[in-house]
Amino acid sequence: MRTPVLVPLAVEVLERDPLTAGDYHAGDLLLAVLRVSRDFWKEHPELRWRLDDAISVLPAILGELKESIEKFESQSY
């Protein structure tokens, strides 16, 4: 993986939509970026800060999704 080239591009995309789909499903780009080595993030703290900002909205979004899914699943047919 060409980490120094691809990660900045991926972070730019994730800043617009942290759940952007890569090749497979929503969120797979984020999963790939989160798996980048610790050494890379140490060498590129500005990208780490940008990614932290981009994903800071996810707990609220995921909480809302979870509630909506639970409500949907509890409905009788």
C-alpha positions in Angstrom: 0.0 0.0 0.0 1.3 3.4 -0.9 0.4 4.8 2.5 2.0 8.3 2.2 0.0 8.9 -1.0 -3.3 7.1 -0.4 -4.0 8.0 3.3 -4.1 11.8 2.7 -6.5 11.2 -0.1 -8.6 8.9 2.0 -8.7 11.3 4.9 -9.9 14.1 2.5 -12.8 11.8 1.4 -13.6 10.8 5.0 -13.7 14.4 6.0 -16.7 14.8 3.7 -18.3 11.5 4.7 -16.8 9.3 7.3 -19.0 6.4 6.2 -18.0 6.6 2.6 -18.0 3.2 0.8 -14.8 2.0 -0.7 -14.9 -1.1 -2.8 -17.3 -3.1 -0.6 -19.6 -1.3 1.8 -20.2 1.9 3.7 -17.4 2.4 6.2 -14.9 0.1 4.6 -12.6 3.1 3.6 -12.6 4.2 7.2 -11.8 0.6 8.4 -8.8 0.5 6.0 -7.5 3.9 7.2 -7.9 2.9 10.9 -5.7 -0.1 10.2 -2.8 2.0 9.0 0.2 1.5 11.2 0.8 3.5 14.3 4.2 4.6 12.9 2.5 6.4 10.0 0.3 8.4 12.3 3.3 9.3 14.5 5.0 10.7 11.4 1.8 12.5 10.2 0.1 14.0 13.2 -1.8 16.5 11.1 -3.5 13.7 9.3 -4.3 12.0 12.6 -6.0 15.3 13.8 -8.0 15.6 10.6 -9.1 12.0 10.9 -10.0 12.5 14.6 -12.2 15.4 13.6 -13.8 13.5 10.7 -14.8 10.6 12.9 -15.8 12.6 15.9 -19.4 12.7 14.6 -19.7 8.9 14.3 -20.8 8.1 17.9 -23.8 10.3 17.5 -24.6 9.0 14.1 -24.2 5.4 15.1 -26.3 6.0 18.2 -29.1 7.4 16.1 -28.8 4.5 13.7 -28.9 1.9 16.5 -32.1 3.5 17.9 -33.7 3.6 14.5 -32.8 0.0 13.8 -34.1 -1.2 17.2 -37.4 0.7 16.7 -37.7 -0.7 13.2 -37.0 -4.3 14.4 -39.5 -4.0 17.2 -42.4 -3.1 14.9 -45.1 -5.7 14.4 -46.0 -6.7 10.9 
